[in-house]
C-alpha cells in the first residue's frame, strides 16, 4: 500500500523535483563561476577581503530558493488532490488517517531533504577550496535558516491547501508567512548562530501542522 501511495505522489511531483534540480545546478554554476572569475581577475585577497570585512555573501542568490521549492513541492503534491477531492478518497484507504497524513508529509519532507542536502554539500565542498574553515562554517550557519524556511513553507502551504475553512486558511497563511520571514531576516554571516537550535525545534514542531487540517478535510468541516 505504501509503495503504491509513494508512486502516486511521485507522479505528481516528479517534474517539479527535476525542475528544482536543474535550477540548483544552474545556481551552483553561477556561484562558483562568479567566484572563480573574481579570483582570477582580482586575486584571492580581494574576495577574502570582501567576505571578511564587507560581509559579502557570494552565495546570497540561494536565499529564497528553499522557500520557493518548499511551496512548489507542496502545491504539486496537494493541489490536484484538493481540486478533484482525491484526498478524501486517499484518506479512506484501508489505513489509519493519521498514518496516511504522516506518510504524505514524510514523502514531501524526504524529497526536500534529497533536494537540499546535495546542494549544501556541493556548496560546502566547493567553498572549502577557496576559503578557510572559519568562513565556510559561518556560511553554513548563515544558510541553515534559509533551508529551514523551505520546510516551514512546505508544512504551512500543505496545511493551507488541505484546510477546508477559508478563515483558518487565512490564519495559517499569516502565521506561516511570519515564521518564514523570521528565518530569512538575517543580515550577515551567522546572524542566527545563537538561535539556530531554537529555529530547528520550531521547524520540527510545525511538521505536524497539516494533521488537523487533513482530518477536518475528510470530515468536510467548514
Rosetta constraint file for C-alpha pairs under 8 A:
AtomPair CA 1 CA 5 HARMONIC 6.21 0.50
AtomPair CA 2 CA 6 HARMONIC 6.00 0.50
AtomPair CA 3 CA 7 HARMONIC 6.13 0.50
AtomPair CA 4 CA 8 HARMONIC 6.24 0.50
AtomPair CA 5 CA 9 HARMONIC 6.29 0.50
AtomPair CA 6 CA 10 HARMONIC 6.13 0.50
AtomPair CA 6 CA 107 HARMONIC 7.16 0.50
AtomPair CA 7 CA 11 HARMONIC 6.27 0.50
AtomPair CA 8 CA 12 HARMONIC 6.75 0.50
AtomPair CA 9 CA 13 HARMONIC 6.51 0.50
AtomPair CA 9 CA 77 HARMONIC 6.52 0.50
AtomPair CA 9 CA 104 HARMONIC 7.89 0.50
AtomPair CA 9 CA 107 HARMONIC 7.86 0.50
AtomPair CA 10 CA 14 HARMONIC 5.46 0.50
AtomPair CA 12 CA 76 HARMONIC 6.13 0.50
AtomPair CA 12 CA 77 HARMONIC 5.99 0.50
AtomPair CA 13 CA 17 HARMONIC 6.20 0.50
AtomPair CA 13 CA 73 HARMONIC 6.41 0.50
AtomPair CA 13 CA 76 HARMONIC 5.40 0.50
AtomPair CA 13 CA 77 HARMONIC 5.95 0.50
AtomPair CA 14 CA 18 HARMONIC 6.20 0.50
AtomPair CA 15 CA 19 HARMONIC 5.97 0.50
AtomPair CA 16 CA 20 HARMONIC 6.01 0.50
AtomPair CA 16 CA 72 HARMONIC 6.94 0.50
AtomPair CA 16 CA 73 HARMONIC 6.57 0.50
AtomPair CA 16 CA 76 HARMONIC 7.24 0.50
AtomPair CA 17 CA 21 HARMONIC 6.23 0.50
AtomPair CA 17 CA 73 HARMONIC 7.44 0.50
AtomPair CA 17 CA 111 HARMONIC 7.84 0.50
AtomPair CA 17 CA 115 HARMONIC 7.71 0.50
AtomPair CA 18 CA 22 HARMONIC 6.28 0.50
AtomPair CA 19 CA 23 HARMONIC 6.27 0.50
AtomPair CA 20 CA 24 HARMONIC 6.14 0.50
AtomPair CA 20 CA 69 HARMONIC 6.74 0.50
AtomPair CA 20 CA 115 HARMONIC 7.61 0.50
AtomPair CA 21 CA 25 HARMONIC 6.22 0.50
AtomPair CA 21 CA 115 HARMONIC 6.86 0.50
AtomPair CA 22 CA 26 HARMONIC 6.21 0.50
AtomPair CA 23 CA 27 HARMONIC 6.15 0.50
AtomPair CA 24 CA 28 HARMONIC 6.16 0.50
AtomPair CA 24 CA 119 HARMONIC 6.93 0.50
AtomPair CA 25 CA 29 HARMONIC 6.23 0.50
AtomPair CA 26 CA 30 HARMONIC 6.21 0.50
AtomPair CA 27 CA 31 HARMONIC 6.09 0.50
AtomPair CA 27 CA 61 HARMONIC 7.55 0.50
AtomPair CA 27 CA 62 HARMONIC 7.51 0.50
AtomPair CA 28 CA 32 HARMONIC 6.14 0.50
AtomPair CA 28 CA 119 HARMONIC 7.98 0.50
AtomPair CA 28 CA 123 HARMONIC 7.39 0.50
AtomPair CA 29 CA 33 HARMONIC 5.60 0.50
AtomPair CA 30 CA 34 HARMONIC 6.04 0.50
AtomPair CA 31 CA 35 HARMONIC 6.15 0.50
AtomPair CA 31 CA 58 HARMONIC 6.74 0.50
AtomPair CA 31 CA 59 HARMONIC 6.29 0.50
AtomPair CA 31 CA 61 HARMONIC 7.99 0.50
AtomPair CA 32 CA 36 HARMONIC 5.96 0.50
AtomPair CA 32 CA 126 HARMONIC 7.56 0.50
AtomPair CA 33 CA 37 HARMONIC 6.18 0.50
AtomPair CA 34 CA 38 HARMONIC 6.17 0.50
AtomPair CA 35 CA 39 HARMONIC 6.27 0.50
AtomPair CA 35 CA 58 HARMONIC 7.36 0.50
AtomPair CA 36 CA 40 HARMONIC 6.07 0.50
AtomPair CA 37 CA 41 HARMONIC 6.12 0.50
AtomPair CA 38 CA 42 HARMONIC 5.55 0.50
AtomPair CA 38 CA 43 HARMONIC 6.86 0.50
AtomPair CA 38 CA 44 HARMONIC 7.83 0.50
AtomPair CA 38 CA 46 HARMONIC 7.96 0.50
AtomPair CA 38 CA 47 HARMONIC 6.92 0.50
AtomPair CA 39 CA 43 HARMONIC 4.34 0.50
AtomPair CA 39 CA 44 HARMONIC 4.86 0.50
AtomPair CA 39 CA 46 HARMONIC 7.42 0.50
AtomPair CA 39 CA 47 HARMONIC 6.69 0.50
AtomPair CA 40 CA 44 HARMONIC 7.77 0.50
AtomPair CA 42 CA 46 HARMONIC 5.93 0.50
AtomPair CA 42 CA 47 HARMONIC 7.77 0.50
AtomPair CA 43 CA 47 HARMONIC 7.21 0.50
AtomPair CA 44 CA 48 HARMONIC 6.14 0.50
AtomPair CA 44 CA 130 HARMONIC 7.89 0.50
AtomPair CA 45 CA 49 HARMONIC 5.99 0.50
AtomPair CA 46 CA 50 HARMONIC 6.24 0.50
AtomPair CA 47 CA 51 HARMONIC 6.19 0.50
AtomPair CA 48 CA 52 HARMONIC 5.96 0.50
AtomPair CA 48 CA 131 HARMONIC 7.61 0.50
AtomPair CA 49 CA 53 HARMONIC 5.49 0.50
AtomPair CA 49 CA 54 HARMONIC 7.11 0.50
AtomPair CA 50 CA 54 HARMONIC 4.95 0.50
AtomPair CA 50 CA 55 HARMONIC 6.36 0.50
AtomPair CA 50 CA 56 HARMONIC 5.46 0.50
AtomPair CA 51 CA 55 HARMONIC 4.68 0.50
AtomPair CA 51 CA 56 HARMONIC 4.52 0.50
AtomPair CA 51 CA 57 HARMONIC 6.59 0.50
AtomPair CA 51 CA 58 HARMONIC 7.97 0.50
AtomPair CA 52 CA 56 HARMONIC 7.61 0.50
AtomPair CA 55 CA 188 HARMONIC 6.37 0.50
AtomPair CA 55 CA 189 HARMONIC 6.80 0.50
AtomPair CA 57 CA 188 HARMONIC 7.95 0.50
AtomPair CA 57 CA 189 HARMONIC 7.74 0.50
AtomPair CA 59 CA 63 HARMONIC 7.83 0.50
AtomPair CA 61 CA 65 HARMONIC 7.92 0.50
AtomPair CA 62 CA 66 HARMONIC 7.55 0.50
AtomPair CA 63 CA 143 HARMONIC 7.27 0.50
AtomPair CA 63 CA 146 HARMONIC 5.89 0.50
AtomPair CA 63 CA 184 HARMONIC 7.50 0.50
AtomPair CA 64 CA 68 HARMONIC 6.25 0.50
AtomPair CA 64 CA 146 HARMONIC 6.97 0.50
AtomPair CA 64 CA 184 HARMONIC 7.97 0.50
AtomPair CA 65 CA 69 HARMONIC 6.09 0.50
AtomPair CA 65 CA 150 HARMONIC 7.88 0.50
AtomPair CA 66 CA 70 HARMONIC 6.03 0.50
AtomPair CA 66 CA 116 HARMONIC 7.51 0.50
AtomPair CA 66 CA 146 HARMONIC 6.50 0.50
AtomPair CA 66 CA 147 HARMONIC 5.30 0.50
AtomPair CA 66 CA 148 HARMONIC 7.95 0.50
AtomPair CA 66 CA 149 HARMONIC 6.80 0.50
AtomPair CA 66 CA 150 HARMONIC 4.36 0.50
AtomPair CA 66 CA 151 HARMONIC 7.86 0.50
AtomPair CA 67 CA 71 HARMONIC 6.51 0.50
AtomPair CA 67 CA 146 HARMONIC 7.19 0.50
AtomPair CA 67 CA 147 HARMONIC 7.17 0.50
AtomPair CA 67 CA 149 HARMONIC 5.51 0.50
AtomPair CA 67 CA 150 HARMONIC 3.94 0.50
AtomPair CA 67 CA 151 HARMONIC 7.47 0.50
AtomPair CA 67 CA 152 HARMONIC 7.86 0.50
AtomPair CA 67 CA 153 HARMONIC 5.90 0.50
AtomPair CA 67 CA 154 HARMONIC 7.97 0.50
AtomPair CA 67 CA 180 HARMONIC 7.91 0.50
AtomPair CA 68 CA 72 HARMONIC 6.16 0.50
AtomPair CA 68 CA 150 HARMONIC 6.98 0.50
AtomPair CA 68 CA 153 HARMONIC 7.84 0.50
AtomPair CA 69 CA 73 HARMONIC 6.11 0.50
AtomPair CA 69 CA 112 HARMONIC 7.91 0.50
AtomPair CA 69 CA 150 HARMONIC 6.66 0.50
AtomPair CA 70 CA 74 HARMONIC 6.21 0.50
AtomPair CA 70 CA 112 HARMONIC 7.08 0.50
AtomPair CA 70 CA 150 HARMONIC 4.73 0.50
AtomPair CA 70 CA 151 HARMONIC 6.00 0.50
AtomPair CA 70 CA 152 HARMONIC 7.68 0.50
AtomPair CA 70 CA 153 HARMONIC 5.41 0.50
AtomPair CA 70 CA 154 HARMONIC 4.41 0.50
AtomPair CA 71 CA 75 HARMONIC 6.12 0.50
AtomPair CA 71 CA 150 HARMONIC 7.61 0.50
AtomPair CA 71 CA 153 HARMONIC 5.67 0.50
AtomPair CA 71 CA 154 HARMONIC 5.33 0.50
AtomPair CA 71 CA 157 HARMONIC 6.30 0.50
AtomPair CA 72 CA 76 HARMONIC 6.08 0.50
AtomPair CA 73 CA 77 HARMONIC 6.01 0.50
AtomPair CA 73 CA 108 HARMONIC 7.02 0.50
AtomPair CA 73 CA 154 HARMONIC 7.13 0.50
AtomPair CA 74 CA 78 HARMONIC 6.04 0.50
AtomPair CA 74 CA 79 HARMONIC 7.88 0.50
AtomPair CA 74 CA 108 HARMONIC 7.27 0.50
AtomPair CA 74 CA 154 HARMONIC 5.39 0.50
AtomPair CA 74 CA 155 HARMONIC 7.79 0.50
AtomPair CA 74 CA 157 HARMONIC 6.23 0.50
AtomPair CA 74 CA 158 HARMONIC 5.39 0.50
AtomPair CA 75 CA 79 HARMONIC 5.20 0.50
AtomPair CA 75 CA 157 HARMONIC 7.30 0.50
AtomPair CA 75 CA 158 HARMONIC 7.18 0.50
AtomPair CA 75 CA 161 HARMONIC 7.52 0.50
AtomPair CA 76 CA 80 HARMONIC 7.18 0.50
AtomPair CA 77 CA 81 HARMONIC 7.49 0.50
AtomPair CA 77 CA 108 HARMONIC 7.74 0.50
AtomPair CA 78 CA 82 HARMONIC 6.18 0.50
AtomPair CA 78 CA 158 HARMONIC 6.63 0.50
AtomPair CA 78 CA 161 HARMONIC 6.44 0.50
AtomPair CA 78 CA 162 HARMONIC 7.26 0.50
AtomPair CA 79 CA 83 HARMONIC 6.04 0.50
AtomPair CA 79 CA 161 HARMONIC 6.54 0.50
AtomPair CA 80 CA 84 HARMONIC 6.13 0.50
AtomPair CA 80 CA 86 HARMONIC 7.53 0.50
AtomPair CA 81 CA 85 HARMONIC 5.59 0.50
AtomPair CA 81 CA 86 HARMONIC 4.57 0.50
AtomPair CA 81 CA 87 HARMONIC 4.81 0.50
AtomPair CA 82 CA 86 HARMONIC 6.42 0.50
AtomPair CA 82 CA 87 HARMONIC 6.08 0.50
AtomPair CA 82 CA 161 HARMONIC 7.01 0.50
AtomPair CA 82 CA 162 HARMONIC 6.62 0.50
AtomPair CA 85 CA 89 HARMONIC 7.30 0.50
AtomPair CA 86 CA 90 HARMONIC 6.27 0.50
AtomPair CA 87 CA 91 HARMONIC 6.11 0.50
AtomPair CA 87 CA 218 HARMONIC 7.91 0.50
AtomPair CA 88 CA 92 HARMONIC 6.44 0.50
AtomPair CA 88 CA 217 HARMONIC 7.28 0.50
AtomPair CA 88 CA 218 HARMONIC 5.41 0.50
AtomPair CA 89 CA 93 HARMONIC 6.76 0.50
AtomPair CA 90 CA 100 HARMONIC 7.71 0.50
AtomPair CA 91 CA 95 HARMONIC 7.82 0.50
AtomPair CA 91 CA 96 HARMONIC 7.91 0.50
AtomPair CA 91 CA 97 HARMONIC 5.63 0.50
AtomPair CA 91 CA 100 HARMONIC 6.59 0.50
AtomPair CA 91 CA 101 HARMONIC 7.88 0.50
AtomPair CA 91 CA 218 HARMONIC 6.87 0.50
AtomPair CA 92 CA 97 HARMONIC 7.55 0.50
AtomPair CA 95 CA 99 HARMONIC 6.79 0.50
AtomPair CA 95 CA 100 HARMONIC 6.67 0.50
AtomPair CA 96 CA 100 HARMONIC 6.43 0.50
AtomPair CA 97 CA 101 HARMONIC 6.27 0.50
AtomPair CA 97 CA 215 HARMONIC 7.43 0.50
AtomPair CA 98 CA 102 HARMONIC 5.99 0.50
AtomPair CA 98 CA 211 HARMONIC 7.19 0.50
AtomPair CA 99 CA 103 HARMONIC 5.94 0.50
AtomPair CA 100 CA 104 HARMONIC 6.21 0.50
AtomPair CA 101 CA 105 HARMONIC 6.17 0.50
AtomPair CA 101 CA 210 HARMONIC 7.91 0.50
AtomPair CA 101 CA 211 HARMONIC 6.46 0.50
AtomPair CA 101 CA 214 HARMONIC 6.95 0.50
AtomPair CA 102 CA 106 HARMONIC 5.91 0.50
AtomPair CA 102 CA 211 HARMONIC 7.70 0.50
AtomPair CA 103 CA 107 HARMONIC 6.00 0.50
AtomPair CA 104 CA 108 HARMONIC 6.43 0.50
AtomPair CA 105 CA 109 HARMONIC 6.04 0.50
AtomPair CA 105 CA 155 HARMONIC 7.97 0.50
AtomPair CA 106 CA 110 HARMONIC 5.87 0.50
AtomPair CA 107 CA 111 HARMONIC 6.33 0.50
AtomPair CA 108 CA 112 HARMONIC 6.40 0.50
AtomPair CA 108 CA 154 HARMONIC 8.00 0.50
AtomPair CA 109 CA 113 HARMONIC 6.31 0.50
AtomPair CA 109 CA 151 HARMONIC 7.17 0.50
AtomPair CA 109 CA 154 HARMONIC 7.96 0.50
AtomPair CA 110 CA 114 HARMONIC 6.20 0.50
AtomPair CA 111 CA 115 HARMONIC 6.18 0.50
AtomPair CA 112 CA 116 HARMONIC 5.92 0.50
AtomPair CA 112 CA 150 HARMONIC 7.94 0.50
AtomPair CA 112 CA 151 HARMONIC 7.42 0.50
AtomPair CA 113 CA 117 HARMONIC 5.70 0.50
AtomPair CA 114 CA 118 HARMONIC 6.90 0.50
AtomPair CA 115 CA 119 HARMONIC 6.90 0.50
AtomPair CA 116 CA 120 HARMONIC 6.27 0.50
AtomPair CA 116 CA 147 HARMONIC 7.24 0.50
AtomPair CA 117 CA 121 HARMONIC 6.06 0.50
AtomPair CA 118 CA 122 HARMONIC 6.03 0.50
AtomPair CA 119 CA 123 HARMONIC 6.12 0.50
AtomPair CA 120 CA 124 HARMONIC 5.97 0.50
AtomPair CA 121 CA 125 HARMONIC 6.15 0.50
AtomPair CA 122 CA 126 HARMONIC 5.90 0.50
AtomPair CA 123 CA 127 HARMONIC 5.88 0.50
AtomPair CA 124 CA 128 HARMONIC 6.08 0.50
AtomPair CA 124 CA 136 HARMONIC 6.74 0.50
AtomPair CA 124 CA 140 HARMONIC 7.64 0.50
AtomPair CA 125 CA 129 HARMONIC 6.79 0.50
AtomPair CA 126 CA 130 HARMONIC 7.24 0.50
AtomPair CA 127 CA 131 HARMONIC 5.88 0.50
AtomPair CA 127 CA 136 HARMONIC 6.37 0.50
AtomPair CA 128 CA 132 HARMONIC 6.37 0.50
AtomPair CA 128 CA 133 HARMONIC 6.66 0.50
AtomPair CA 128 CA 136 HARMONIC 6.29 0.50
AtomPair CA 131 CA 135 HARMONIC 6.22 0.50
AtomPair CA 131 CA 136 HARMONIC 6.54 0.50
AtomPair CA 132 CA 136 HARMONIC 6.48 0.50
AtomPair CA 133 CA 137 HARMONIC 5.88 0.50
AtomPair CA 134 CA 138 HARMONIC 6.19 0.50
AtomPair CA 135 CA 139 HARMONIC 6.13 0.50
AtomPair CA 136 CA 140 HARMONIC 6.37 0.50
AtomPair CA 137 CA 141 HARMONIC 6.36 0.50
AtomPair CA 138 CA 142 HARMONIC 6.18 0.50
AtomPair CA 138 CA 189 HARMONIC 5.82 0.50
AtomPair CA 138 CA 190 HARMONIC 5.49 0.50
AtomPair CA 139 CA 143 HARMONIC 6.25 0.50
AtomPair CA 139 CA 189 HARMONIC 6.43 0.50
AtomPair CA 139 CA 190 HARMONIC 7.13 0.50
AtomPair CA 140 CA 144 HARMONIC 6.00 0.50
AtomPair CA 141 CA 145 HARMONIC 7.72 0.50
AtomPair CA 141 CA 189 HARMONIC 7.43 0.50
AtomPair CA 141 CA 190 HARMONIC 5.16 0.50
AtomPair CA 141 CA 191 HARMONIC 7.95 0.50
AtomPair CA 141 CA 192 HARMONIC 7.17 0.50
AtomPair CA 141 CA 193 HARMONIC 6.17 0.50
AtomPair CA 141 CA 196 HARMONIC 7.78 0.50
AtomPair CA 142 CA 146 HARMONIC 7.73 0.50
AtomPair CA 142 CA 186 HARMONIC 7.68 0.50
AtomPair CA 142 CA 188 HARMONIC 7.44 0.50
AtomPair CA 142 CA 189 HARMONIC 5.42 0.50
AtomPair CA 142 CA 190 HARMONIC 4.75 0.50
AtomPair CA 142 CA 191 HARMONIC 6.58 0.50
AtomPair CA 142 CA 192 HARMONIC 7.00 0.50
AtomPair CA 142 CA 193 HARMONIC 7.77 0.50
AtomPair CA 143 CA 147 HARMONIC 6.58 0.50
AtomPair CA 144 CA 148 HARMONIC 6.29 0.50
AtomPair CA 144 CA 196 HARMONIC 7.79 0.50
AtomPair CA 145 CA 149 HARMONIC 6.05 0.50
AtomPair CA 145 CA 183 HARMONIC 5.17 0.50
AtomPair CA 145 CA 184 HARMONIC 6.76 0.50
AtomPair CA 145 CA 192 HARMONIC 7.52 0.50
AtomPair CA 145 CA 196 HARMONIC 7.17 0.50
AtomPair CA 145 CA 199 HARMONIC 7.27 0.50
AtomPair CA 146 CA 150 HARMONIC 6.71 0.50
AtomPair CA 146 CA 183 HARMONIC 6.25 0.50
AtomPair CA 146 CA 184 HARMONIC 5.95 0.50
AtomPair CA 147 CA 151 HARMONIC 6.90 0.50
AtomPair CA 148 CA 152 HARMONIC 6.34 0.50
AtomPair CA 148 CA 183 HARMONIC 7.36 0.50
AtomPair CA 148 CA 199 HARMONIC 7.76 0.50
AtomPair CA 148 CA 200 HARMONIC 7.09 0.50
AtomPair CA 148 CA 203 HARMONIC 6.72 0.50
AtomPair CA 149 CA 153 HARMONIC 6.05 0.50
AtomPair CA 149 CA 180 HARMONIC 5.19 0.50
AtomPair CA 149 CA 183 HARMONIC 5.83 0.50
AtomPair CA 149 CA 184 HARMONIC 7.25 0.50
AtomPair CA 150 CA 154 HARMONIC 6.30 0.50
AtomPair CA 151 CA 155 HARMONIC 6.16 0.50
AtomPair CA 151 CA 203 HARMONIC 7.11 0.50
AtomPair CA 152 CA 156 HARMONIC 6.18 0.50
AtomPair CA 152 CA 176 HARMONIC 7.10 0.50
AtomPair CA 152 CA 179 HARMONIC 7.61 0.50
AtomPair CA 152 CA 180 HARMONIC 6.32 0.50
AtomPair CA 152 CA 203 HARMONIC 6.20 0.50
AtomPair CA 152 CA 206 HARMONIC 7.29 0.50
AtomPair CA 152 CA 207 HARMONIC 7.85 0.50
AtomPair CA 153 CA 157 HARMONIC 5.85 0.50
AtomPair CA 153 CA 176 HARMONIC 6.82 0.50
AtomPair CA 153 CA 177 HARMONIC 7.92 0.50
AtomPair CA 153 CA 180 HARMONIC 6.72 0.50
AtomPair CA 154 CA 158 HARMONIC 5.93 0.50
AtomPair CA 155 CA 159 HARMONIC 6.33 0.50
AtomPair CA 155 CA 206 HARMONIC 6.88 0.50
AtomPair CA 155 CA 207 HARMONIC 6.01 0.50
AtomPair CA 155 CA 208 HARMONIC 7.62 0.50
AtomPair CA 155 CA 209 HARMONIC 6.66 0.50
AtomPair CA 155 CA 210 HARMONIC 6.70 0.50
AtomPair CA 156 CA 160 HARMONIC 6.10 0.50
AtomPair CA 156 CA 172 HARMONIC 6.62 0.50
AtomPair CA 156 CA 173 HARMONIC 7.14 0.50
AtomPair CA 156 CA 176 HARMONIC 5.63 0.50
AtomPair CA 156 CA 209 HARMONIC 6.94 0.50
AtomPair CA 156 CA 210 HARMONIC 7.19 0.50
AtomPair CA 157 CA 161 HARMONIC 6.04 0.50
AtomPair CA 157 CA 173 HARMONIC 7.56 0.50
AtomPair CA 157 CA 176 HARMONIC 7.94 0.50
AtomPair CA 158 CA 162 HARMONIC 6.28 0.50
AtomPair CA 158 CA 210 HARMONIC 6.38 0.50
AtomPair CA 159 CA 163 HARMONIC 5.85 0.50
AtomPair CA 159 CA 169 HARMONIC 7.93 0.50
AtomPair CA 159 CA 172 HARMONIC 7.51 0.50
AtomPair CA 159 CA 209 HARMONIC 6.43 0.50
AtomPair CA 159 CA 210 HARMONIC 4.24 0.50
AtomPair CA 159 CA 211 HARMONIC 7.75 0.50
AtomPair CA 159 CA 213 HARMONIC 5.93 0.50
AtomPair CA 159 CA 214 HARMONIC 7.53 0.50
AtomPair CA 160 CA 169 HARMONIC 5.11 0.50
AtomPair CA 160 CA 172 HARMONIC 6.35 0.50
AtomPair CA 160 CA 173 HARMONIC 6.89 0.50
AtomPair CA 160 CA 210 HARMONIC 7.95 0.50
AtomPair CA 160 CA 213 HARMONIC 7.86 0.50
AtomPair CA 161 CA 169 HARMONIC 7.98 0.50
AtomPair CA 162 CA 210 HARMONIC 7.39 0.50
AtomPair CA 162 CA 213 HARMONIC 5.80 0.50
AtomPair CA 162 CA 214 HARMONIC 5.84 0.50
AtomPair CA 162 CA 217 HARMONIC 6.29 0.50
AtomPair CA 163 CA 168 HARMONIC 7.12 0.50
AtomPair CA 163 CA 169 HARMONIC 6.20 0.50
AtomPair CA 163 CA 213 HARMONIC 4.56 0.50
AtomPair CA 163 CA 214 HARMONIC 6.70 0.50
AtomPair CA 163 CA 216 HARMONIC 6.89 0.50
AtomPair CA 163 CA 217 HARMONIC 6.02 0.50
AtomPair CA 164 CA 169 HARMONIC 7.76 0.50
AtomPair CA 164 CA 213 HARMONIC 7.34 0.50
AtomPair CA 164 CA 216 HARMONIC 6.95 0.50
AtomPair CA 164 CA 217 HARMONIC 5.52 0.50
AtomPair CA 164 CA 220 HARMONIC 6.88 0.50
AtomPair CA 164 CA 221 HARMONIC 6.34 0.50
AtomPair CA 164 CA 222 HARMONIC 6.07 0.50
AtomPair CA 165 CA 169 HARMONIC 6.29 0.50
AtomPair CA 165 CA 221 HARMONIC 6.95 0.50
AtomPair CA 165 CA 222 HARMONIC 4.87 0.50
AtomPair CA 166 CA 170 HARMONIC 6.26 0.50
AtomPair CA 167 CA 171 HARMONIC 6.51 0.50
AtomPair CA 168 CA 172 HARMONIC 6.10 0.50
AtomPair CA 169 CA 173 HARMONIC 6.07 0.50
AtomPair CA 170 CA 174 HARMONIC 6.23 0.50
AtomPair CA 171 CA 175 HARMONIC 6.17 0.50
AtomPair CA 172 CA 176 HARMONIC 5.81 0.50
AtomPair CA 173 CA 177 HARMONIC 5.95 0.50
AtomPair CA 174 CA 178 HARMONIC 6.12 0.50
AtomPair CA 175 CA 179 HARMONIC 6.18 0.50
AtomPair CA 176 CA 180 HARMONIC 6.08 0.50
AtomPair CA 177 CA 181 HARMONIC 5.96 0.50
AtomPair CA 178 CA 182 HARMONIC 6.37 0.50
AtomPair CA 179 CA 183 HARMONIC 6.64 0.50
AtomPair CA 180 CA 184 HARMONIC 6.51 0.50
AtomPair CA 181 CA 185 HARMONIC 6.19 0.50
AtomPair CA 183 CA 199 HARMONIC 7.68 0.50
AtomPair CA 186 CA 191 HARMONIC 5.29 0.50
AtomPair CA 186 CA 192 HARMONIC 6.83 0.50
AtomPair CA 187 CA 191 HARMONIC 6.58 0.50
AtomPair CA 192 CA 196 HARMONIC 5.53 0.50
AtomPair CA 195 CA 199 HARMONIC 6.28 0.50
AtomPair CA 196 CA 200 HARMONIC 6.22 0.50
AtomPair CA 197 CA 201 HARMONIC 6.28 0.50
AtomPair CA 198 CA 202 HARMONIC 6.26 0.50
AtomPair CA 199 CA 203 HARMONIC 6.24 0.50
AtomPair CA 200 CA 204 HARMONIC 6.38 0.50
AtomPair CA 201 CA 205 HARMONIC 6.22 0.50
AtomPair CA 202 CA 206 HARMONIC 6.33 0.50
AtomPair CA 203 CA 207 HARMONIC 6.38 0.50
AtomPair CA 205 CA 209 HARMONIC 7.99 0.50
AtomPair CA 209 CA 213 HARMONIC 7.59 0.50
AtomPair CA 210 CA 214 HARMONIC 6.05 0.50
AtomPair CA 211 CA 215 HARMONIC 6.41 0.50
AtomPair CA 212 CA 216 HARMONIC 6.13 0.50
AtomPair CA 213 CA 217 HARMONIC 6.00 0.50
AtomPair CA 214 CA 218 HARMONIC 6.41 0.50
AtomPair CA 215 CA 219 HARMONIC 6.46 0.50
AtomPair CA 216 CA 220 HARMONIC 6.04 0.50
AtomPair CA 216 CA 221 HARMONIC 5.22 0.50
AtomPair CA 217 CA 221 HARMONIC 6.28 0.50
